[in-house]
Amino acid sequence: MIKSFVSKHASAGNLLSVTLAAAGFMFLAAQPADAQSGRPDSRAMSCAQVQSMVNQRGAVVLSTGRNTFDRYVANRSYCQHGEVARNDYVPSKDSRRCFVRRCVDPQSLLFFD
């Protein structure tokens, strides 16, 4: 497919632009999917930045590891009906335990004997 496109548009002036376009496409296709998600990564921010983002937005989904993420909230009003805000910690650039809150079902907090 690319070969036929190049042969149709391969005049002296177009060859360079076709080559550059193909190289650009291949570069973008090789980028990791995580970079395309647009999800903020707590590990790339200071703890103060993480807490500020959560407080300003009210609720935000943060990456907390290579394959882990969760939704963190400023307070209980950002939780679903019946959920509660529970204290939690996420890794940040300057702290292994940056204080945040996340919504949980209170039934999951009960321990049965």
N, CA, C and O atoms as CSV, one atom per row, in Angstrom:
chain,resi,resn,atom,element,x,y,z
A,1,MET,N,N,0.814,-1.180,0.000
A,1,MET,CA,C,0.000,0.000,0.000
A,1,MET,C,C,0.863,1.251,0.000
A,1,MET,O,O,0.638,2.151,-0.809
A,2,ILE,N,N,1.845,1.326,0.888
A,2,ILE,CA,C,2.737,2.480,0.930
A,2,ILE,C,C,3.569,2.546,-0.338
A,2,ILE,O,O,3.829,3.628,-0.863
A,3,LYS,N,N,3.993,1.368,-0.835
A,3,LYS,CA,C,4.814,1.330,-2.038
A,3,LYS,C,C,4.060,1.902,-3.237
A,3,LYS,O,O,4.633,2.647,-4.031
A,4,SER,N,N,2.772,1.555,-3.373
A,4,SER,CA,C,1.993,2.083,-4.490
A,4,SER,C,C,1.757,3.579,-4.333
A,4,SER,O,O,1.764,4.313,-5.321
A,5,PHE,N,N,1.546,4.042,-3.093
A,5,PHE,CA,C,1.369,5.471,-2.843
A,5,PHE,C,C,2.624,6.236,-3.227
A,5,PHE,O,O,2.557,7.276,-3.882
A,6,VAL,N,N,3.779,5.705,-2.808
A,6,VAL,CA,C,5.048,6.365,-3.103
A,6,VAL,C,C,5.296,6.397,-4.606
A,6,VAL,O,O,5.740,7.416,-5.135
A,7,SER,N,N,5.016,5.299,-5.301
A,7,SER,CA,C,5.272,5.273,-6.743
A,7,SER,C,C,4.368,6.248,-7.492
A,7,SER,O,O,4.783,6.797,-8.513
A,8,LYS,N,N,3.158,6.476,-7.019
A,8,LYS,CA,C,2.249,7.425,-7.662
A,8,LYS,C,C,2.647,8.871,-7.403
A,8,LYS,O,O,2.425,9.733,-8.254
A,9,HIS,N,N,3.232,9.149,-6.244
A,9,HIS,CA,C,3.536,10.514,-5.833
A,9,HIS,C,C,5.032,10.780,-5.726
A,9,HIS,O,O,5.441,11.706,-5.027
A,10,ALA,N,N,5.834,10.006,-6.388
A,10,ALA,CA,C,7.277,10.051,-6.211
A,10,ALA,C,C,7.978,10.971,-7.201
A,10,ALA,O,O,8.981,10.577,-7.795
A,11,SER,N,N,7.486,12.161,-7.390
A,11,SER,CA,C,8.246,13.125,-8.180
A,11,SER,C,C,9.392,13.626,-7.315
A,11,SER,O,O,9.405,13.378,-6.109
A,12,ALA,N,N,10.342,14.319,-7.901
A,12,ALA,CA,C,11.523,14.769,-7.157
A,12,ALA,C,C,11.140,15.625,-5.950
A,12,ALA,O,O,11.757,15.498,-4.892
A,13,GLY,N,N,10.152,16.480,-6.082
A,13,GLY,CA,C,9.758,17.358,-4.978
A,13,GLY,C,C,8.944,16.653,-3.921
A,13,GLY,O,O,9.039,16.994,-2.742
A,14,ASN,N,N,8.141,15.673,-4.314
A,14,ASN,CA,C,7.255,14.991,-3.372
A,14,ASN,C,C,7.932,13.865,-2.602
A,14,ASN,O,O,7.461,13.486,-1.530
A,15,LEU,N,N,9.022,13.326,-3.124
A,15,LEU,CA,C,9.656,12.175,-2.488
A,15,LEU,C,C,10.097,12.490,-1.065
A,15,LEU,O,O,9.899,11.674,-0.165
A,16,LEU,N,N,10.681,13.644,-0.851
A,16,LEU,CA,C,11.125,14.022,0.494
A,16,LEU,C,C,9.941,14.152,1.439
A,16,LEU,O,O,9.995,13.645,2.559
A,17,SER,N,N,8.873,14.818,1.014
A,17,SER,CA,C,7.723,14.999,1.898
A,17,SER,C,C,7.017,13.677,2.190
A,17,SER,O,O,6.524,13.479,3.300
A,18,VAL,N,N,6.960,12.766,1.209
A,18,VAL,CA,C,6.365,11.450,1.435
A,18,VAL,C,C,7.215,10.657,2.419
A,18,VAL,O,O,6.678,9.983,3.298
A,19,THR,N,N,8.516,10.730,2.283
A,19,THR,CA,C,9.419,10.026,3.194
A,19,THR,C,C,9.293,10.558,4.617
A,19,THR,O,O,9.236,9.787,5.574
A,20,LEU,N,N,9.250,11.888,4.749
A,20,LEU,CA,C,9.096,12.488,6.079
A,20,LEU,C,C,7.750,12.137,6.701
A,20,LEU,O,O,7.677,11.867,7.900
A,21,ALA,N,N,6.689,12.137,5.907
A,21,ALA,CA,C,5.368,11.782,6.426
A,21,ALA,C,C,5.343,10.330,6.899
A,21,ALA,O,O,4.778,10.029,7.951
A,22,ALA,N,N,5.944,9.441,6.137
A,22,ALA,CA,C,5.991,8.027,6.525
A,22,ALA,C,C,6.808,7.842,7.799
A,22,ALA,O,O,6.423,7.066,8.674
A,23,ALA,N,N,7.916,8.537,7.909
A,23,ALA,CA,C,8.747,8.440,9.117
A,23,ALA,C,C,7.995,8.980,10.328
A,23,ALA,O,O,8.067,8.401,11.412
A,24,GLY,N,N,7.280,10.077,10.152
A,24,GLY,CA,C,6.498,10.647,11.256
A,24,GLY,C,C,5.398,9.710,11.709
A,24,GLY,O,O,5.168,9.557,12.908
A,25,PHE,N,N,4.724,9.087,10.775
A,25,PHE,CA,C,3.676,8.124,11.112
A,25,PHE,C,C,4.245,6.950,11.892
A,25,PHE,O,O,3.660,6.523,12.887
A,26,MET,N,N,5.373,6.429,11.449
A,26,MET,CA,C,5.982,5.287,12.128
A,26,MET,C,C,6.445,5.670,13.536
A,26,MET,O,O,6.352,4.860,14.459
A,27,PHE,N,N,6.942,6.898,13.706
A,27,PHE,CA,C,7.364,7.355,15.022
A,27,PHE,C,C,6.172,7.430,15.974
A,27,PHE,O,O,6.264,6.976,17.114
A,28,LEU,N,N,5.063,7.996,15.522
A,28,LEU,CA,C,3.878,8.119,16.370
A,28,LEU,C,C,3.276,6.764,16.703
A,28,LEU,O,O,2.791,6.558,17.815
A,29,ALA,N,N,3.302,5.852,15.765
A,29,ALA,CA,C,2.745,4.515,15.992
A,29,ALA,C,C,3.566,3.735,17.013
A,29,ALA,O,O,3.039,2.827,17.655
A,30,ALA,N,N,4.832,4.065,17.175
A,30,ALA,CA,C,5.711,3.336,18.091
A,30,ALA,C,C,5.657,3.872,19.516
A,30,ALA,O,O,6.272,3.285,20.406
A,31,GLN,N,N,4.939,4.974,19.760
A,31,GLN,CA,C,4.864,5.548,21.105
A,31,GLN,C,C,4.046,4.643,22.018
A,31,GLN,O,O,3.093,4.011,21.562
A,32,PRO,N,N,4.402,4.568,23.304
A,32,PRO,CA,C,3.652,3.713,24.225
A,32,PRO,C,C,2.227,4.221,24.434
A,32,PRO,O,O,1.973,5.425,24.387
A,33,ALA,N,N,1.311,3.299,24.663
A,33,ALA,CA,C,-0.100,3.652,24.818
A,33,ALA,C,C,-0.329,4.502,26.056
A,33,ALA,O,O,-1.225,5.346,26.059
A,34,ASP,N,N,0.464,4.303,27.117
A,34,ASP,CA,C,0.286,5.050,28.355
A,34,ASP,C,C,0.454,6.546,28.121
A,34,ASP,O,O,-0.236,7.348,28.750
A,35,ALA,N,N,1.349,6.929,27.235
A,35,ALA,CA,C,1.572,8.345,26.958
A,35,ALA,C,C,0.374,8.960,26.258
A,35,ALA,O,O,0.189,10.176,26.306
A,36,GLN,N,N,-0.436,8.146,25.614
A,36,GLN,CA,C,-1.589,8.652,24.899
A,36,GLN,C,C,-2.830,8.720,25.769
A,36,GLN,O,O,-3.826,9.313,25.355
A,37,SER,N,N,-2.808,8.134,26.963
A,37,SER,CA,C,-4.004,8.090,27.800
A,37,SER,C,C,-4.366,9.465,28.338
A,37,SER,O,O,-5.544,9.747,28.558
A,38,GLY,N,N,-3.380,10.327,28.553
A,38,GLY,CA,C,-3.663,11.645,29.088
A,38,GLY,C,C,-3.978,11.633,30.573
A,38,GLY,O,O,-4.325,12.675,31.130
A,39,ARG,N,N,-3.868,10.497,31.223
A,39,ARG,CA,C,-4.152,10.387,32.648
A,39,ARG,C,C,-2.958,10.906,33.435
A,39,ARG,O,O,-1.829,10.482,33.189
A,40,PRO,N,N,-3.188,11.827,34.389
A,40,PRO,CA,C,-2.062,12.313,35.196
A,40,PRO,C,C,-1.440,11.184,36.016
A,40,PRO,O,O,-2.140,10.295,36.501
A,41,ASP,N,N,-0.137,11.231,36.160
A,41,ASP,CA,C,0.602,10.213,36.904
A,41,ASP,C,C,1.082,10.820,38.218
A,41,ASP,O,O,1.855,11.778,38.215
A,42,SER,N,N,0.628,10.269,39.334
A,42,SER,CA,C,1.000,10.809,40.642
A,42,SER,C,C,2.507,10.761,40.862
A,42,SER,O,O,3.055,11.595,41.583
A,43,ARG,N,N,3.183,9.787,40.243
A,43,ARG,CA,C,4.629,9.632,40.444
A,43,ARG,C,C,5.432,10.723,39.757
A,43,ARG,O,O,6.611,10.906,40.061
A,44,ALA,N,N,4.809,11.451,38.833
A,44,ALA,CA,C,5.498,12.521,38.110
A,44,ALA,C,C,5.246,13.890,38.737
A,44,ALA,O,O,5.760,14.898,38.254
A,45,MET,N,N,4.454,13.930,39.815
A,45,MET,CA,C,4.114,15.194,40.470
A,45,MET,C,C,4.540,15.164,41.931
A,45,MET,O,O,4.691,14.096,42.526
A,46,SER,N,N,4.730,16.345,42.497
A,46,SER,CA,C,4.992,16.410,43.932
A,46,SER,C,C,3.689,16.102,44.667
A,46,SER,O,O,2.609,16.167,44.080
A,47,CYS,N,N,3.794,15.772,45.939
A,47,CYS,CA,C,2.607,15.473,46.727
A,47,CYS,C,C,1.677,16.690,46.765
A,47,CYS,O,O,0.459,16.540,46.666
A,48,ALA,N,N,2.236,17.877,46.907
A,48,ALA,CA,C,1.420,19.102,46.936
A,48,ALA,C,C,0.670,19.281,45.618
A,48,ALA,O,O,-0.479,19.721,45.623
A,49,GLN,N,N,1.300,18.949,44.492
A,49,GLN,CA,C,0.641,19.057,43.187
A,49,GLN,C,C,-0.499,18.050,43.063
A,49,GLN,O,O,-1.562,18.380,42.537
A,50,VAL,N,N,-0.287,16.822,43.544
A,50,VAL,CA,C,-1.329,15.793,43.513
A,50,VAL,C,C,-2.531,16.263,44.314
A,50,VAL,O,O,-3.661,16.228,43.827
A,51,GLN,N,N,-2.284,16.708,45.554
A,51,GLN,CA,C,-3.370,17.142,46.425
A,51,GLN,C,C,-4.085,18.364,45.868
A,51,GLN,O,O,-5.308,18.464,45.967
A,52,SER,N,N,-3.340,19.289,45.286
A,52,SER,CA,C,-3.940,20.482,44.687
A,52,SER,C,C,-4.835,20.112,43.509
A,52,SER,O,O,-5.934,20.650,43.371
A,53,MET,N,N,-4.373,19.198,42.659
A,53,MET,CA,C,-5.170,18.779,41.503
A,53,MET,C,C,-6.480,18.147,41.948
A,53,MET,O,O,-7.542,18.455,41.408
A,54,VAL,N,N,-6.401,17.264,42.933
A,54,VAL,CA,C,-7.610,16.599,43.425
A,54,VAL,C,C,-8.565,17.628,44.030
A,54,VAL,O,O,-9.767,17.578,43.773
A,55,ASN,N,N,-8.048,18.550,44.823
A,55,ASN,CA,C,-8.900,19.557,45.451
A,55,ASN,C,C,-9.511,20.520,44.440
A,55,ASN,O,O,-10.669,20.911,44.592
A,56,GLN,N,N,-8.765,20.909,43.420
A,56,GLN,CA,C,-9.283,21.835,42.414
A,56,GLN,C,C,-10.344,21.179,41.528
A,56,GLN,O,O,-11.357,21.803,41.208
A,57,ARG,N,N,-10.119,19.944,41.138
A,57,ARG,CA,C,-11.051,19.256,40.237
A,57,ARG,C,C,-12.179,18.539,40.976
A,57,ARG,O,O,-13.215,18.234,40.387
A,58,GLY,N,N,-11.978,18.275,42.249
A,58,GLY,CA,C,-12.983,17.550,43.022
A,58,GLY,C,C,-12.798,16.050,42.947
A,58,GLY,O,O,-12.880,15.361,43.964
A,59,ALA,N,N,-12.551,15.540,41.760
A,59,ALA,CA,C,-12.297,14.113,41.551
A,59,ALA,C,C,-11.400,13.973,40.330
A,59,ALA,O,O,-11.575,14.673,39.332
A,60,VAL,N,N,-10.442,13.064,40.420
A,60,VAL,CA,C,-9.516,12.866,39.303
A,60,VAL,C,C,-9.031,11.419,39.299
A,60,VAL,O,O,-8.796,10.822,40.350
A,61,VAL,N,N,-8.886,10.871,38.095
A,61,VAL,CA,C,-8.322,9.530,37.944
A,61,VAL,C,C,-6.820,9.698,37.758
A,61,VAL,O,O,-6.370,10.367,36.828
A,62,LEU,N,N,-6.053,9.083,38.651
A,62,LEU,CA,C,-4.592,9.193,38.632
A,62,LEU,C,C,-3.959,7.835,38.368
A,62,LEU,O,O,-4.393,6.822,38.916
A,63,SER,N,N,-2.940,7.819,37.534
A,63,SER,CA,C,-2.084,6.643,37.432
A,63,SER,C,C,-1.198,6.649,38.662
A,63,SER,O,O,-0.653,7.683,39.047
A,64,THR,N,N,-1.062,5.479,39.277
A,64,THR,CA,C,-0.229,5.371,40.472
A,64,THR,C,C,0.893,4.357,40.289
A,64,THR,O,O,1.692,4.135,41.199
A,65,GLY,N,N,0.949,3.753,39.131
A,65,GLY,CA,C,1.965,2.770,38.797
A,65,GLY,C,C,1.871,2.492,37.310
A,65,GLY,O,O,1.052,3.081,36.604
A,66,ARG,N,N,2.705,1.604,36.851
A,66,ARG,CA,C,2.715,1.313,35.409
A,66,ARG,C,C,1.359,0.830,34.901
A,66,ARG,O,O,0.920,1.235,33.825
A,67,ASN,N,N,0.701,-0.024,35.662
A,67,ASN,CA,C,-0.590,-0.577,35.247
A,67,ASN,C,C,-1.681,-0.355,36.285
A,67,ASN,O,O,-2.683,-1.071,36.282
A,68,THR,N,N,-1.511,0.622,37.172
A,68,THR,CA,C,-2.502,0.856,38.219
A,68,THR,C,C,-3.000,2.294,38.183
A,68,THR,O,O,-2.256,3.228,37.885
A,69,PHE,N,N,-4.280,2.437,38.497
A,69,PHE,CA,C,-4.886,3.753,38.581
A,69,PHE,C,C,-6.140,3.648,39.429
A,69,PHE,O,O,-6.670,2.558,39.643
A,70,ASP,N,N,-6.610,4.797,39.912
A,70,ASP,CA,C,-7.846,4.836,40.679
A,70,ASP,C,C,-8.375,6.261,40.648
A,70,ASP,O,O,-7.699,7.187,40.199
A,71,ARG,N,N,-9.591,6.413,41.130
A,71,ARG,CA,C,-10.242,7.722,41.187
A,71,ARG,C,C,-10.109,8.254,42.606
A,71,ARG,O,O,-10.486,7.580,43.565
A,72,TYR,N,N,-9.572,9.461,42.738
A,72,TYR,CA,C,-9.360,10.090,44.029
A,72,TYR,C,C,-10.217,11.344,44.114
A,72,TYR,O,O,-10.419,12.039,43.118
A,73,VAL,N,N,-10.722,11.630,45.319
A,73,VAL,CA,C,-11.710,12.695,45.496
A,73,VAL,C,C,-11.282,13.680,46.580
A,73,VAL,O,O,-10.495,13.356,47.469
A,74,ALA,N,N,-11.827,14.898,46.479
A,74,ALA,CA,C,-11.550,15.921,47.479
A,74,ALA,C,C,-12.334,15.660,48.757
A,74,ALA,O,O,-11.835,15.902,49.856
A,75,ASN,N,N,-13.560,15.166,48.614
A,75,ASN,CA,C,-14.392,14.862,49.780
A,75,ASN,C,C,-15.521,13.917,49.380
A,75,ASN,O,O,-15.643,13.543,48.213
A,76,ARG,N,N,-16.343,13.534,50.353
A,76,ARG,CA,C,-17.400,12.544,50.149
A,76,ARG,C,C,-18.438,12.975,49.119
A,76,ARG,O,O,-19.081,12.121,48.510
A,77,SER,N,N,-18.614,14.260,48.911
A,77,SER,CA,C,-19.640,14.717,47.968
A,77,SER,C,C,-19.346,14.274,46.531
A,77,SER,O,O,-20.228,14.348,45.676
A,78,TYR,N,N,-18.139,13.823,46.258
A,78,TYR,CA,C,-17.773,13.327,44.928
A,78,TYR,C,C,-17.924,11.808,44.805
A,78,TYR,O,O,-17.603,11.231,43.766
A,79,CYS,N,N,-18.414,11.167,45.865
A,79,CYS,CA,C,-18.628,9.720,45.851
A,79,CYS,C,C,-20.045,9.406,45.377
A,79,CYS,O,O,-20.929,10.263,45.411
A,80,GLN,N,N,-20.248,8.168,44.935
A,80,GLN,CA,C,-21.572,7.695,44.556
A,80,GLN,C,C,-22.432,7.534,45.805
A,80,GLN,O,O,-21.916,7.434,46.918
A,81,HIS,N,N,-23.739,7.511,45.609
A,81,HIS,CA,C,-24.664,7.298,46.715
A,81,HIS,C,C,-24.315,5.991,47.428
A,81,HIS,O,O,-24.157,4.949,46.791
A,82,GLY,N,N,-24.197,6.056,48.737
A,82,GLY,CA,C,-23.884,4.871,49.521
A,82,GLY,C,C,-22.396,4.631,49.738
A,82,GLY,O,O,-22.025,3.765,50.531
A,83,GLU,N,N,-21.539,5.376,49.051
A,83,GLU,CA,C,-20.094,5.226,49.246
A,83,GLU,C,C,-19.604,6.228,50.289
A,83,GLU,O,O,-20.276,7.215,50.587
A,84,VAL,N,N,-18.444,5.958,50.825
A,84,VAL,CA,C,-17.795,6.866,51.762
A,84,VAL,C,C,-16.390,7.184,51.258
A,84,VAL,O,O,-15.800,6.406,50.509
A,85,ALA,N,N,-15.861,8.332,51.674
A,85,ALA,CA,C,-14.487,8.698,51.315
A,85,ALA,C,C,-13.547,8.097,52.353
A,85,ALA,O,O,-13.707,8.321,53.553
A,86,ARG,N,N,-12.585,7.346,51.889
A,86,ARG,CA,C,-11.631,6.680,52.778
A,86,ARG,C,C,-10.247,7.274,52.553
A,86,ARG,O,O,-9.860,7.541,51.415
A,87,ASN,N,N,-9.502,7.480,53.633
A,87,ASN,CA,C,-8.129,7.967,53.523
A,87,ASN,C,C,-7.277,6.919,52.822
A,87,ASN,O,O,-7.418,5.720,53.061
A,88,ASP,N,N,-6.391,7.392,51.955
A,88,ASP,CA,C,-5.511,6.500,51.212
A,88,ASP,C,C,-4.209,7.243,50.929
A,88,ASP,O,O,-4.085,8.426,51.247
A,89,TYR,N,N,-3.263,6.567,50.346
A,89,TYR,CA,C,-1.972,7.157,50.007
A,89,TYR,C,C,-1.561,6.712,48.612
A,89,TYR,O,O,-1.804,5.572,48.214
A,90,VAL,N,N,-0.934,7.626,47.873
A,90,VAL,CA,C,-0.402,7.309,46.549
A,90,VAL,C,C,1.064,7.702,46.507
A,90,VAL,O,O,1.484,8.577,47.265
A,91,PRO,N,N,1.854,7.080,45.640
A,91,PRO,CA,C,3.251,7.505,45.494
A,91,PRO,C,C,3.310,8.809,44.699
A,91,PRO,O,O,2.544,9.009,43.756
A,92,SER,N,N,4.221,9.682,45.089
A,92,SER,CA,C,4.445,10.920,44.339
A,92,SER,C,C,5.943,11.077,44.115
A,92,SER,O,O,6.746,10.262,44.571
A,93,LYS,N,N,6.296,12.132,43.410
A,93,LYS,CA,C,7.710,12.347,43.089
A,93,LYS,C,C,8.552,12.548,44.346
A,93,LYS,O,O,9.715,12.147,44.391
A,94,ASP,N,N,7.962,13.172,45.368
A,94,ASP,CA,C,8.742,13.492,46.565
A,94,ASP,C,C,8.326,12.716,47.816
A,94,ASP,O,O,8.875,12.939,48.895
A,95,SER,N,N,7.356,11.802,47.676
A,95,SER,CA,C,6.903,11.048,48.847
A,95,SER,C,C,6.361,9.689,48.409
A,95,SER,O,O,5.698,9.574,47.377
A,96,ARG,N,N,6.646,8.683,49.193
A,96,ARG,CA,C,6.093,7.348,48.893
A,96,ARG,C,C,4.657,7.244,49.374
A,96,ARG,O,O,3.911,6.371,48.929
A,97,ARG,N,N,4.259,8.145,50.298
A,97,ARG,CA,C,2.918,8.096,50.896
A,97,ARG,C,C,2.301,9.490,50.900
A,97,ARG,O,O,2.380,10.212,51.894
A,98,CYS,N,N,1.691,9.855,49.791
A,98,CYS,CA,C,1.024,11.149,49.654
A,98,CYS,C,C,-0.458,10.960,49.990
A,98,CYS,O,O,-1.138,10.149,49.361
A,99,PHE,N,N,-0.954,11.696,50.968
A,99,PHE,CA,C,-2.327,11.546,51.457
A,99,PHE,C,C,-3.358,11.999,50.423
A,99,PHE,O,O,-3.274,13.104,49.888
A,100,VAL,N,N,-4.335,11.125,50.149
A,100,VAL,CA,C,-5.474,11.410,49.271
A,100,VAL,C,C,-6.692,10.682,49.835
A,100,VAL,O,O,-6.590,9.970,50.834
A,101,ARG,N,N,-7.836,10.864,49.194
A,101,ARG,CA,C,-9.044,10.128,49.565
A,101,ARG,C,C,-9.604,9.441,48.324
A,101,ARG,O,O,-9.460,9.934,47.205
A,102,ARG,N,N,-10.246,8.291,48.544
A,102,ARG,CA,C,-10.932,7.619,47.443
A,102,ARG,C,C,-12.246,7.054,47.968
A,102,ARG,O,O,-12.394,6.806,49.164
A,103,CYS,N,N,-13.185,6.856,47.069
A,103,CYS,CA,C,-14.508,6.368,47.439
A,103,CYS,C,C,-14.504,4.843,47.538
A,103,CYS,O,O,-13.929,4.151,46.698
A,104,VAL,N,N,-15.158,4.340,48.578
A,104,VAL,CA,C,-15.278,2.893,48.760
A,104,VAL,C,C,-16.683,2.570,49.244
A,104,VAL,O,O,-17.371,3.423,49.806
A,105,ASP,N,N,-17.094,1.349,49.023
A,105,ASP,CA,C,-18.351,0.839,49.550
A,105,ASP,C,C,-18.114,0.499,51.024
A,105,ASP,O,O,-17.203,-0.271,51.330
A,106,PRO,N,N,-18.912,1.055,51.945
A,106,PRO,CA,C,-18.656,0.773,53.373
A,106,PRO,C,C,-18.791,-0.694,53.730
A,106,PRO,O,O,-18.203,-1.138,54.716
A,107,GLN,N,N,-19.552,-1.463,52.955
A,107,GLN,CA,C,-19.676,-2.897,53.226
A,107,GLN,C,C,-18.350,-3.622,53.048
A,107,GLN,O,O,-18.102,-4.636,53.699
A,108,SER,N,N,-17.499,-3.105,52.168
A,108,SER,CA,C,-16.205,-3.748,51.948
A,108,SER,C,C,-15.240,-3.498,53.100
A,108,SER,O,O,-14.184,-4.126,53.177
A,109,LEU,N,N,-15.600,-2.584,53.994
A,109,LEU,CA,C,-14.739,-2.283,55.141
A,109,LEU,C,C,-15.034,-3.191,56.334
A,109,LEU,O,O,-14.264,-3.207,57.295
A,110,LEU,N,N,-16.128,-3.941,56.292
A,110,LEU,CA,C,-16.485,-4.817,57.393
A,110,LEU,C,C,-15.695,-6.110,57.333
A,110,LEU,O,O,-15.463,-6.666,56.259
A,111,PHE,N,N,-15.289,-6.575,58.488
A,111,PHE,CA,C,-14.554,-7.843,58.562
A,111,PHE,C,C,-15.430,-8.854,59.264
A,111,PHE,O,O,-15.919,-8.606,60.367
A,112,PHE,N,N,-15.627,-9.979,58.636
A,112,PHE,CA,C,-16.466,-11.022,59.219
A,112,PHE,C,C,-15.585,-12.092,59.850
A,112,PHE,O,O,-14.547,-12.459,59.298
A,113,ASP,N,N,-15.999,-12.584,60.997
A,113,ASP,CA,C,-15.248,-13.651,61.690
A,113,ASP,C,C,-15.543,-14.994,61.100
A,113,ASP,O,O,-15.002,-16.001,61.556
